[in-house]
Amino acid sequence: MKNFITLIILGFAMAQVVSAQQEVELTNLRDINTEHLEFSPIPWGDGIVFTSSKSNRFLKCPADNAGEYTDLFYAKRNEDGSFTDKQALKGKVNGKYNDGAATFNTLGNKMIFTRNNLNGRNEYDVIDLKLYTADLEDGQWVNVQELPFNSDEWSTCHPTLSSDGTLLLFASNRPGSVGGSMDIWGSRLVDGQWTEPFNLGPEVNTDSTEIFPYLDSEGNLFFSSKGHGGAGGLDIFVATADDNGNWSFAGGIGEPFNTAADDVNFVSINDGTEGYWASSGGPESQGLDDIYYFKRTPQPIEAVVVVIDEITGERLGSATVNVETTGFDDVLSNLYAKGIEPLNLTTDTEGSTKFAVLPKAKYNILAEKEGYEPATRTPTTAELTENPEYIIPLRKKVYLAKLTGIVADANTKARIPLANIKLRDKTTGEVIELIGNGNGEFTREINCDHEYEVMASKEGYDDSEWLPVAFDVNQCKEKGEVSVTIYLNRKIIVYFRPIFFDFDKYYIRKPDATATLDTIAQIMKQYPSLKVNLIGNCDARGRTEYNDVLGDNRAKSSKRYLVSKGISADRITTNSLGERKPINECGDNVYCTETKHQANRRVDVIPVEYNEPGVEFRTMDVKVFASGEEPEQ
């Protein structure tokens, strides 16, 4: 077994520390403390029982200084917080060696305390510690009895009882302790007998030192350890048990209780709002280890939450803000801050709401407003108060609907398949191109809060104008369906037939050429915006240069004829391709029939400019004309 000197550390140092929110106040109990050692406070009666010694902070036996052993004392606490009537406990306690580190049942008439083994030294020449019980009778502690699981070969010390008196926890380096060090052990009172001790397991115990357990009224276990990390030396940690008695590590209790020095003897009462603590380096230290009273009062901080429109930045009034406290960043608050009611708030006309937040808290905030998607945030107190306002942007709720469109003939109302559709979102400017199906329909998902317009086109029809997609916003949101029908007017297609000429001639022959030109003149009078280009062509017989001139003369003859019929000359241009663009195989030195040569002796009428709604002008394909077929109108 380890030498108990290295295991039972009752003395320590602590620098004065005050939390950032000024929530912990430490008071040195100068009415009790002396220049010597005062430690292990435990509430009892109207005050506290504590351990005191001149120098023996390790309950070492034999003591380094002869006769300097620990004893148990009591001091009454007055209404003003002062302590008086400090006196040693009476009866069969405070004997020859060390008596200290006690715990009491809820009635205060039974005590379990730590005392040196009265049966002698162990194999390391050290008198180990044991646990004893004593009963209070007429102001005297009597009937001192050793607990059954003590041993002359290891130490059992630092008892703490549960509020119902059925669970006893203590420190011991008995076999089964991790690494042979001091661990926290437990025993249960069953039918009036204490059970065989059990180790609290790896959630509590490490291969280093765990000592000074304390069970508060809710069964939370506070203990000191060197094996769980922390600020340095012995620090104070917490573990909690489930209904099956399985312990879970909850963490260190943090500043100002855990410091770079050794921190022990933490006693939490009244849901952690007050308690006791011992330190050799706390405020106004009287000398060695002193006992302190602490008062823990979290100071609320004002937080301002502002709800805005995510896109416009507009501050949104009448938004609901639900605030739920989900936990804390410090262990003590997580243990004791229970039953905090959620807040149901509403933003004012400036989009803001104010509420008090607790130090080191964590929150879940749900912001909602009609017409917007709800937003959830999980800020800490630090994040809520980092800036003057905590901003929660809300995105406008997206109500989507199915747009079903039909493209139909304006006259026959027959559906037009495979039409080209453009759908423009006027709110965003986005243009989406679609193609109708074989039944003349198209579909697209739209936003009920946006404005849309649509147009359609199809070969053989006039393009529609941009038409508004009209719908009632509320019905769109409710039903999720919108419909639109686009009617297209079929185009009038006007074909210009070629003007044919005799071999090596450019006069306007009768009757076919004059009849064709008369028809062209009639069309140009009917559609005054129409402008044409007349292109002269020749067969391949003759020189190329000659045919260039001949083709030009044929085009100009046709123009003169049209002008003579009242068509303005500035609506007609002329060109010549000569023999360069035959429509068949009749090139130079190729024998062809007269019919084939005739197909190349012509003037083509090319529409170049017009603005006649519902009308399209095209040049007739000479091959189609030569075949005798009429093009589709």
C-alpha positions as CSV (number, residue, x, y, z in Angstrom):
1,M,0.0,0.0,0.0
2,K,1.1,3.6,-0.6
3,N,2.3,5.6,2.3
4,F,-0.7,7.4,3.6
5,I,1.3,10.7,3.7
6,T,1.2,10.8,-0.1
7,L,-2.5,9.9,-0.3
8,I,-4.5,11.9,2.2
9,I,-3.8,15.5,1.2
10,L,-5.8,17.8,3.4
11,G,-3.9,21.0,3.0
12,F,-3.8,23.1,-0.1
13,A,-3.5,26.7,-1.5
14,M,-5.8,28.8,-3.6
15,A,-5.4,32.2,-5.2
16,Q,-8.3,34.6,-4.9
17,V,-10.5,34.3,-8.0
18,V,-13.8,35.9,-8.8
19,S,-15.9,34.8,-11.8
20,A,-16.4,37.1,-14.7
21,Q,-20.1,37.5,-13.9
22,Q,-19.3,38.2,-10.1
23,E,-21.5,35.2,-9.3
24,V,-19.4,33.6,-6.5
25,E,-18.6,35.4,-3.3
26,L,-16.1,33.8,-0.9
27,T,-16.0,34.7,2.8
28,N,-13.2,33.7,5.1
29,L,-14.7,32.3,8.3
30,R,-12.4,34.3,10.6
31,D,-14.5,33.4,13.6
32,I,-13.3,29.8,13.2
33,N,-10.1,30.0,11.4
34,T,-6.7,30.3,13.2
35,E,-3.1,30.5,12.1
36,H,-3.3,26.6,12.2
37,L,-5.3,24.2,10.1
38,E,-9.1,24.2,9.8
39,F,-10.7,22.0,7.1
40,S,-13.3,19.4,6.3
41,P,-16.4,21.5,7.1
42,I,-19.7,19.7,7.2
43,P,-23.1,21.2,8.1
44,W,-24.5,19.9,11.4
45,G,-27.1,21.3,13.8
46,D,-27.1,25.1,13.7
47,G,-23.6,25.4,12.3
48,I,-20.8,23.2,11.1
49,V,-18.5,20.5,12.3
50,F,-14.9,20.8,11.1
51,T,-11.5,19.4,11.6
52,S,-8.7,21.4,13.2
53,S,-5.0,20.8,14.0
54,K,-1.9,22.8,14.6
55,S,0.1,21.2,11.8
56,N,-1.0,17.6,10.9
57,R,-2.7,18.2,7.6
58,F,-2.2,14.6,6.4
59,L,-3.7,12.9,9.5
60,K,-0.3,11.3,9.8
61,C,0.3,9.0,12.7
62,P,2.7,9.2,14.3
63,A,2.7,12.9,13.7
64,D,5.8,14.8,12.7
65,N,5.3,17.1,15.7
66,A,4.5,15.0,18.8
67,G,1.0,15.5,20.0
68,E,-0.2,17.6,17.0
69,Y,-3.2,15.5,15.9
70,T,-6.5,16.5,14.4
71,D,-9.7,16.9,16.4
72,L,-13.4,17.5,15.5
73,F,-14.9,20.9,16.5
74,Y,-18.3,22.5,16.2
75,A,-19.2,26.2,15.7
76,K,-22.7,27.7,15.7
77,R,-23.7,29.9,12.8
78,N,-25.6,33.1,13.6
79,E,-28.2,34.8,11.5
80,D,-25.6,37.4,10.3
81,G,-23.4,34.6,9.1
82,S,-20.9,34.8,11.9
83,F,-19.8,31.8,13.9
84,T,-19.6,31.5,17.7
85,D,-19.2,29.0,20.5
86,K,-16.4,27.1,18.8
87,Q,-15.8,24.0,20.9
88,A,-14.4,20.5,20.6
89,L,-17.0,17.7,20.2
90,K,-17.6,15.9,23.5
91,G,-17.7,12.3,24.4
92,K,-15.7,9.3,23.1
93,V,-14.2,11.3,20.2
94,N,-11.1,13.5,19.9
95,G,-8.9,10.8,21.4
96,K,-5.2,10.2,21.4
97,Y,-4.6,10.4,17.7
98,N,-6.4,11.9,14.7
99,D,-10.1,12.3,14.7
100,G,-11.6,14.2,11.7
101,A,-13.5,14.2,8.3
102,A,-17.0,13.3,9.5
103,T,-20.5,12.9,8.1
104,F,-23.9,12.8,9.7
105,N,-27.3,11.3,9.2
106,T,-30.2,13.7,8.5
107,L,-31.3,13.7,12.1
108,G,-27.8,14.6,13.2
109,N,-27.8,12.0,15.9
110,K,-25.4,9.5,14.3
111,M,-21.9,10.4,13.0
112,I,-19.4,8.5,10.9
113,F,-15.9,9.9,11.2
114,T,-12.3,9.1,10.4
115,R,-9.9,8.0,13.1
116,N,-6.5,6.3,13.2
117,N,-6.4,2.6,13.7
118,L,-6.1,1.9,17.4
119,N,-4.7,-1.6,16.8
120,G,-1.3,-0.5,15.8
121,R,0.9,0.1,12.7
122,N,0.7,-1.6,9.3
123,E,3.7,-3.1,7.5
124,Y,4.9,0.4,6.4
125,D,5.1,1.5,10.1
126,V,2.1,3.8,9.6
127,I,-1.1,3.8,11.6
128,D,-3.8,3.6,9.0
129,L,-7.2,5.3,9.1
130,K,-10.5,3.7,9.7
131,L,-14.2,4.7,9.8
132,Y,-16.1,4.7,13.1
133,T,-19.7,5.4,14.0
134,A,-20.8,7.3,17.1
135,D,-24.3,8.1,18.6
136,L,-25.3,11.5,20.1
137,E,-26.7,11.1,23.6
138,D,-27.2,14.0,26.0
139,G,-24.7,16.1,24.1
140,Q,-22.0,13.4,24.2
141,W,-20.8,11.3,21.2
142,V,-20.8,7.7,22.5
143,N,-21.0,4.1,21.4
144,V,-18.1,4.4,19.1
145,Q,-18.0,1.4,16.8
146,E,-15.7,0.4,14.0
147,L,-17.3,-0.2,10.6
148,P,-17.0,-3.9,9.5
149,F,-15.1,-3.3,6.3
150,N,-12.0,-1.5,7.9
151,S,-8.6,-3.2,7.8
152,D,-5.3,-2.9,9.6
153,E,-3.6,-3.1,6.2
154,W,-5.1,-0.2,4.3
155,S,-6.8,3.1,5.0
156,T,-10.6,3.8,4.9
157,C,-11.5,7.5,5.5
158,H,-13.4,10.6,4.4
159,P,-17.0,9.4,4.8
160,T,-20.1,10.9,3.2
161,L,-23.7,9.7,3.6
162,S,-26.5,10.1,1.2
163,S,-29.5,12.1,2.4
164,D,-31.5,8.8,3.1
165,G,-28.5,7.3,5.0
166,T,-28.4,4.1,2.8
167,L,-25.3,4.9,0.8
168,L,-22.0,5.6,2.3
169,L,-19.1,6.7,0.1
170,F,-15.5,7.0,1.3
171,A,-11.9,7.1,0.2
172,S,-9.7,4.0,0.4
173,N,-6.6,2.4,-1.0
174,R,-7.9,-1.1,-0.3
175,P,-7.2,-3.9,-2.9
176,G,-9.1,-3.2,-6.1
177,S,-8.2,0.5,-6.1
178,V,-6.8,1.6,-9.5
179,G,-3.0,1.4,-9.3
180,G,-3.1,0.9,-5.6
181,S,-4.0,4.6,-5.1
182,M,-6.8,6.2,-3.1
183,D,-10.2,5.6,-4.8
184,I,-13.7,6.5,-4.0
185,W,-15.6,3.4,-2.7
186,G,-19.1,2.8,-1.6
187,S,-21.2,0.6,0.7
188,R,-25.0,0.3,1.1
189,L,-27.0,-0.2,4.2
190,V,-29.1,-3.3,3.7
191,D,-31.2,-4.6,6.6
192,G,-29.1,-2.6,9.0
193,Q,-25.8,-4.0,7.7
194,W,-23.2,-2.4,5.5
195,T,-22.5,-4.4,2.4
196,E,-19.1,-5.3,1.0
197,P,-17.5,-2.1,-0.4
198,F,-17.6,-1.6,-4.2
199,N,-15.4,0.6,-6.3
200,L,-17.3,3.5,-8.1
201,G,-15.5,2.6,-11.3
202,P,-13.5,4.4,-14.0
203,E,-15.9,7.3,-14.5
204,V,-14.8,8.4,-11.0
205,N,-11.5,6.7,-10.2
206,T,-8.2,7.0,-12.0
207,D,-4.8,5.6,-11.3
208,S,-4.0,8.8,-9.4
209,T,-5.7,10.1,-6.2
210,E,-9.4,10.5,-5.6
211,I,-10.4,11.6,-2.0
212,F,-12.8,13.7,0.0
213,P,-16.1,12.7,-1.4
214,Y,-19.3,14.6,-0.6
215,L,-22.9,13.7,-1.5
216,D,-25.3,16.7,-1.7
217,S,-29.0,16.4,-1.1
218,E,-29.7,15.3,-4.7
219,G,-27.0,12.6,-4.7
220,N,-24.5,14.5,-6.8
221,L,-21.0,13.4,-5.8
222,F,-18.2,16.0,-5.4
223,F,-14.7,14.7,-4.9
224,S,-11.1,15.8,-5.3
225,S,-8.8,14.2,-7.8
226,K,-5.4,14.5,-9.4
227,G,-6.3,12.2,-12.3
228,H,-9.0,14.0,-14.2
229,G,-6.9,17.0,-15.4
230,G,-8.0,20.4,-14.3
231,A,-6.1,23.6,-13.2
232,G,-3.4,21.8,-11.3
233,G,-2.9,19.7,-8.2
234,L,-6.1,18.4,-6.6
235,D,-9.2,19.8,-8.3
236,I,-12.8,19.3,-7.5
237,F,-15.0,17.2,-9.8
238,V,-18.6,16.0,-10.0
239,A,-20.1,12.6,-10.9
240,T,-23.8,11.7,-11.0
241,A,-25.5,8.3,-10.7
242,D,-28.4,6.8,-12.6
243,D,-31.2,4.9,-11.1
244,N,-29.1,1.7,-11.3
245,G,-26.3,3.2,-9.3
246,N,-24.0,3.6,-12.3
247,W,-21.8,6.7,-12.1
248,S,-21.1,9.1,-14.9
249,F,-18.3,11.8,-14.8
250,A,-19.8,15.3,-15.1
251,G,-16.6,17.4,-15.1
252,G,-14.7,19.9,-13.0
253,I,-16.5,22.7,-11.2
254,G,-14.2,25.4,-12.6
255,E,-13.2,28.7,-11.2
256,P,-13.0,30.0,-8.6
257,F,-13.0,26.7,-6.8
258,N,-10.4,24.9,-9.0
259,T,-7.0,26.6,-9.0
260,A,-3.4,25.8,-9.7
261,A,-3.1,24.7,-6.0
262,D,-4.9,21.8,-4.3
263,D,-8.7,22.2,-4.0
264,V,-10.7,19.9,-1.6
265,N,-13.6,19.7,0.8
266,F,-16.2,21.2,-1.4
267,V,-19.6,21.1,0.4
268,S,-22.6,22.2,-1.7
269,I,-26.0,23.0,0.0
270,N,-29.3,24.6,-1.0
271,D,-29.0,23.5,-4.7
272,G,-25.5,24.9,-5.0
273,T,-26.4,28.5,-4.1
274,E,-24.1,28.3,-1.0
275,G,-21.8,26.0,0.8
276,Y,-18.3,25.6,2.3
277,W,-14.9,25.1,1.1
278,A,-11.4,24.9,2.5
279,S,-8.2,26.5,1.2
280,S,-4.7,27.5,2.4
281,G,-4.4,30.4,0.0
282,G,-7.9,32.0,-0.2
283,P,-8.9,35.6,0.6
284,E,-7.8,36.9,4.0
285,S,-6.0,33.7,4.9
286,Q,-5.5,33.3,8.6
287,G,-2.4,31.1,8.1
288,L,-2.6,27.5,6.9
289,D,-5.8,25.8,5.7
290,D,-8.9,28.0,6.2
291,I,-12.6,27.3,5.8
292,Y,-14.6,29.5,3.6
293,Y,-18.3,30.1,3.1
294,F,-19.4,30.7,-0.6
295,K,-22.5,32.2,-2.0
296,R,-23.2,31.6,-5.6
297,T,-25.6,34.0,-7.2
298,P,-25.6,34.1,-11.0
299,Q,-26.1,37.6,-12.2
300,P,-28.5,37.9,-15.2
301,I,-27.4,39.8,-18.3
302,E,-29.8,41.6,-20.7
303,A,-29.8,40.2,-24.2
304,V,-31.5,41.8,-27.2
305,V,-32.7,39.7,-30.1
306,V,-33.7,41.3,-33.4
307,V,-35.6,39.5,-36.1
308,I,-35.0,40.7,-39.7
309,D,-35.9,39.8,-43.3
310,E,-33.0,37.8,-44.7
311,I,-33.0,39.6,-48.1
312,T,-34.1,43.2,-47.4
313,G,-32.8,43.5,-43.8
314,E,-36.2,44.9,-42.7
315,R,-36.7,44.6,-39.0
316,L,-39.8,42.4,-38.4
317,G,-42.3,43.3,-35.8
318,S,-44.8,40.9,-34.3
319,A,-42.4,37.9,-34.8
320,T,-42.5,35.3,-32.0
321,V,-39.3,34.4,-30.2
322,N,-39.3,31.3,-28.1
323,V,-36.3,30.9,-25.8
324,E,-35.4,27.7,-24.0
325,T,-32.4,27.2,-21.7
326,T,-30.7,23.9,-22.8
327,G,-27.7,23.8,-20.5
328,F,-24.7,25.5,-19.2
329,D,-21.0,25.6,-19.9
330,D,-20.2,25.1,-16.2
331,V,-20.9,21.9,-14.2
332,L,-22.6,23.6,-11.2
333,S,-25.2,25.4,-13.2
334,N,-25.9,22.2,-15.1
335,L,-26.4,20.4,-11.8
336,Y,-28.7,22.9,-10.2
337,A,-30.3,25.2,-12.7
338,K,-33.4,23.1,-13.3
339,G,-37.0,24.0,-14.0
340,I,-36.2,27.2,-16.0
341,E,-39.4,28.0,-17.8
342,P,-39.2,28.7,-21.6
343,L,-39.9,32.3,-22.7
344,N,-42.5,33.1,-25.3
345,L,-41.7,36.6,-26.6
346,T,-42.9,38.9,-29.4
347,T,-40.8,41.5,-31.2
348,D,-41.8,45.1,-31.0
349,T,-42.3,47.5,-34.0
350,E,-38.5,47.7,-34.3
351,G,-38.3,43.9,-34.6
352,S,-36.5,43.5,-31.2
353,T,-37.2,41.8,-27.9
354,K,-35.2,41.8,-24.6
355,F,-34.8,39.2,-21.9
356,A,-32.4,38.2,-19.2
357,V,-29.8,35.5,-19.8
358,L,-27.8,33.6,-17.2
359,P,-24.0,33.4,-17.2
360,K,-22.5,30.6,-19.2
361,A,-25.8,29.4,-20.4
362,K,-26.8,27.7,-23.7
363,Y,-30.0,28.5,-25.4
364,N,-32.3,27.2,-28.1
365,I,-34.1,30.1,-29.8
366,L,-36.9,29.7,-32.3
367,A,-38.0,32.8,-34.3
368,E,-41.2,32.7,-36.4
369,K,-43.4,35.1,-38.3
370,E,-46.3,34.5,-40.7
371,G,-45.1,34.3,-44.3
372,Y,-41.5,33.3,-43.3
373,E,-39.7,30.1,-42.7
374,P,-39.0,29.6,-39.0
375,A,-35.3,29.9,-37.9
376,T,-33.6,28.1,-35.0
377,R,-30.4,29.3,-33.3
378,T,-28.4,27.7,-30.4
379,P,-26.3,30.6,-29.0
380,T,-24.5,30.8,-25.7
381,T,-24.8,33.7,-23.4
382,A,-21.4,35.0,-24.7
383,E,-22.7,34.9,-28.3
384,L,-26.1,36.5,-27.3
385,T,-24.3,39.4,-25.6
386,E,-21.2,39.8,-27.7
387,N,-22.9,42.7,-29.7
388,P,-25.6,45.1,-28.7
389,E,-28.1,43.0,-30.8
390,Y,-28.3,39.4,-31.7
391,I,-29.6,39.2,-35.2
392,I,-31.8,36.3,-36.4
393,P,-32.6,36.6,-40.2
394,L,-35.8,35.0,-41.5
395,R,-36.2,33.8,-45.0
396,K,-39.6,34.4,-46.6
397,K,-41.6,31.2,-46.8
398,V,-41.6,29.8,-50.3
399,Y,-45.0,28.7,-51.5
400,L,-44.6,26.6,-54.6
401,A,-47.3,25.8,-57.1
402,K,-47.5,23.7,-60.3
403,L,-48.0,25.9,-63.3
404,T,-49.7,24.1,-66.2
405,G,-49.8,25.8,-69.5
406,I,-51.5,25.1,-72.9
407,V,-50.5,26.5,-76.3
408,A,-53.4,26.5,-78.7
409,D,-54.4,27.8,-82.2
410,A,-56.3,31.1,-81.7
411,N,-58.8,30.3,-84.4
412,T,-59.4,26.6,-84.1
413,K,-58.5,26.3,-80.4
414,A,-56.6,23.1,-81.3
415,R,-53.6,22.5,-79.2
416,I,-50.2,23.1,-80.8
417,P,-47.7,20.4,-80.0
418,L,-44.0,21.0,-79.3
419,A,-44.2,24.8,-79.0
420,N,-41.3,26.8,-77.7
421,I,-42.1,28.5,-74.4
422,K,-40.3,31.2,-72.4
423,L,-41.3,31.7,-68.8
424,R,-39.9,34.9,-67.1
425,D,-39.8,35.4,-63.4
426,K,-40.3,39.1,-63.1
427,T,-39.2,39.1,-59.5
428,T,-35.8,37.6,-60.1
429,G,-35.4,38.3,-63.9
430,E,-34.7,34.6,-64.6
431,V,-36.0,33.3,-68.0
432,I,-36.6,29.6,-68.4
433,E,-37.0,28.0,-71.8
434,L,-39.4,25.1,-72.2
435,I,-40.8,22.9,-74.9
436,G,-44.4,21.8,-74.9
437,N,-45.3,18.2,-75.1
438,G,-47.1,16.4,-77.8
439,N,-50.4,17.4,-76.4
440,G,-49.6,21.1,-76.4
441,E,-49.0,21.3,-72.6
442,F,-46.1,22.4,-70.5
443,T,-45.5,22.4,-66.7
444,R,-43.2,24.3,-64.3
445,E,-42.9,24.9,-60.6
446,I,-43.4,28.5,-59.7
447,N,-43.2,30.7,-56.5
448,C,-46.6,32.0,-55.5
449,D,-45.0,35.2,-54.2
450,H,-43.3,36.0,-57.5
451,E,-44.7,37.6,-60.7
452,Y,-44.4,35.8,-64.0
453,E,-45.0,36.3,-67.7
454,V,-44.9,33.8,-70.5
455,M,-44.6,33.7,-74.3
456,A,-44.8,31.0,-76.9
457,S,-43.6,30.5,-80.5
458,K,-44.1,27.9,-83.1
459,E,-43.1,27.7,-86.8
460,G,-46.0,28.8,-88.9
461,Y,-47.4,31.0,-86.2
462,D,-46.8,34.5,-85.0
463,D,-44.8,34.7,-81.7
464,S,-47.1,35.6,-78.9
465,E,-46.4,38.7,-76.8
466,W,-45.2,38.4,-73.2
467,L,-48.4,37.6,-71.4
468,P,-48.9,37.9,-67.6
469,V,-49.4,34.6,-65.7
470,A,-52.4,35.8,-63.7
471,F,-53.3,34.1,-60.4
472,D,-54.7,34.8,-57.0
473,V,-51.7,34.6,-54.5
474,N,-53.8,33.2,-51.7
475,Q,-55.4,30.5,-53.9
476,C,-52.0,29.7,-55.3
477,K,-50.7,29.1,-51.8
478,E,-53.7,27.1,-50.8
479,K,-54.3,24.9,-53.8
480,G,-50.7,24.8,-55.2
481,E,-52.0,25.0,-58.8
482,V,-51.9,27.7,-61.5
483,S,-52.9,27.5,-65.2
484,V,-52.4,29.6,-68.3
485,T,-53.4,29.3,-71.9
486,I,-51.5,30.9,-74.8
487,Y,-53.2,31.4,-78.1
488,L,-51.1,31.7,-81.3
489,N,-52.2,33.1,-84.6
490,R,-51.3,31.1,-87.6
491,K,-49.1,33.1,-90.0
492,I,-50.0,33.9,-93.6
493,I,-47.1,32.7,-95.7
494,V,-46.7,34.5,-99.0
495,Y,-44.4,32.8,-101.6
496,F,-42.7,34.8,-104.4
497,R,-42.5,32.8,-107.6
498,P,-39.5,33.3,-109.8
499,I,-39.7,35.5,-113.0
500,F,-38.5,33.5,-116.0
501,F,-36.8,34.9,-119.2
502,D,-36.1,33.7,-122.7
503,F,-32.6,32.7,-123.8
504,D,-30.3,35.6,-124.0
505,K,-33.1,38.1,-123.3
506,Y,-34.0,40.4,-120.5
507,Y,-37.3,41.8,-121.6
508,I,-40.4,40.9,-119.6
509,R,-42.1,38.2,-121.5
510,K,-45.8,37.6,-121.7
511,P,-47.9,36.1,-120.3
512,D,-46.1,34.3,-117.5
513,A,-43.5,37.0,-116.4
514,T,-45.9,39.8,-116.5
515,A,-48.5,37.9,-114.6
516,T,-45.8,37.0,-111.9
517,L,-44.7,40.6,-111.6
518,D,-48.3,41.9,-111.4
519,T,-48.8,39.6,-108.5
520,I,-45.6,40.8,-106.8
521,A,-46.7,44.4,-107.3
522,Q,-50.1,43.6,-105.8
523,I,-48.5,42.0,-102.8
524,M,-46.1,44.9,-102.2
525,K,-49.0,47.3,-102.3
526,Q,-50.9,45.2,-99.8
527,Y,-47.9,45.1,-97.5
528,P,-46.2,48.5,-97.6
529,S,-43.4,47.6,-95.2
530,L,-42.1,44.9,-97.5
531,K,-38.8,45.4,-99.3
532,V,-37.3,42.9,-101.8
533,N,-34.1,42.1,-103.5
534,L,-34.2,40.9,-107.1
535,I,-31.4,38.5,-108.1
536,G,-30.8,37.8,-111.8
537,N,-29.7,34.4,-112.9
538,C,-28.6,32.9,-116.3
539,D,-28.0,29.5,-117.8
540,A,-24.4,28.4,-118.5
541,R,-24.4,29.1,-122.2
542,G,-22.3,32.2,-123.1
543,R,-19.4,33.8,-121.4
544,T,-19.5,34.3,-117.7
545,E,-18.9,38.0,-117.9
546,Y,-21.6,38.3,-120.4
547,N,-24.0,36.4,-118.2
548,D,-23.2,38.6,-115.2
549,V,-24.4,41.6,-117.2
550,L,-27.4,39.7,-118.6
551,G,-28.5,38.7,-115.1
552,D,-28.2,42.3,-113.9
553,N,-30.3,43.5,-116.8
554,R,-33.0,40.9,-116.0
555,A,-33.1,42.1,-112.4
556,K,-33.3,45.7,-113.4
557,S,-36.0,45.0,-116.0
558,S,-38.1,43.4,-113.3
559,K,-37.5,46.4,-111.0
560,R,-38.6,48.8,-113.8
561,Y,-41.7,46.9,-114.3
562,L,-42.6,47.0,-110.6
563,V,-41.9,50.7,-110.5
564,S,-44.2,51.2,-113.5
565,K,-46.9,49.5,-111.4
566,G,-46.6,52.1,-108.6
567,I,-43.9,50.4,-106.4
568,S,-41.4,52.8,-104.9
569,A,-37.9,52.2,-106.3
570,D,-36.3,52.5,-102.8
571,R,-38.2,49.3,-101.8
572,I,-36.3,47.3,-104.5
573,T,-32.7,46.4,-104.8
574,T,-31.1,44.3,-107.5
575,N,-28.2,41.9,-107.8
576,S,-26.8,39.4,-110.4
577,L,-25.4,35.9,-109.9
578,G,-25.1,35.3,-113.6
579,E,-24.4,31.6,-114.3
580,R,-22.7,31.1,-110.9
581,K,-25.7,29.4,-109.0
582,P,-27.4,26.9,-111.3
583,I,-30.1,24.9,-109.5
584,N,-29.2,21.8,-111.5
585,E,-26.3,20.1,-113.2
586,C,-26.4,22.4,-116.3
587,G,-23.0,24.0,-116.0
588,D,-20.4,24.8,-118.8
589,N,-20.0,22.2,-121.5
590,V,-22.9,20.1,-120.1
591,Y,-25.7,19.1,-122.4
592,C,-29.1,19.9,-120.9
593,T,-32.6,20.0,-122.2
594,E,-34.2,23.4,-122.8
595,T,-36.5,22.8,-119.8
596,K,-33.5,22.5,-117.5
597,H,-31.8,25.6,-119.0
598,Q,-35.1,27.5,-118.5
599,A,-35.0,26.8,-114.8
600,N,-31.7,28.8,-114.6
601,R,-33.0,31.8,-116.6
602,R,-34.9,33.7,-113.9
603,V,-35.0,36.4,-111.4
604,D,-35.5,35.3,-107.7
605,V,-37.5,37.6,-105.4
606,I,-36.0,37.7,-102.0
607,P,-37.9,39.4,-99.1
608,V,-35.3,41.4,-97.1
609,E,-37.4,43.5,-94.8
610,Y,-40.9,43.7,-93.6
611,N,-43.1,44.4,-90.5
612,E,-46.4,42.8,-91.2
613,P,-47.9,41.0,-88.2
614,G,-49.2,37.6,-89.0
615,V,-47.5,37.4,-92.4
616,E,-44.3,35.7,-93.5
617,F,-42.7,36.1,-96.9
618,R,-40.7,33.4,-98.5
619,T,-38.9,32.8,-101.8
620,M,-40.3,29.8,-103.7
621,D,-37.9,27.0,-104.2
622,V,-37.4,26.8,-108.0
623,K,-37.2,23.0,-107.8
624,V,-40.6,22.9,-106.1
625,F,-42.0,25.3,-108.8
626,A,-40.5,23.2,-111.6
627,S,-42.1,20.1,-110.2
628,G,-45.5,21.7,-110.5
629,E,-46.2,21.4,-106.7
630,E,-47.6,24.3,-104.7
631,P,-45.8,25.0,-101.5
632,E,-47.8,24.7,-98.2
633,Q,-49.3,28.1,-97.3
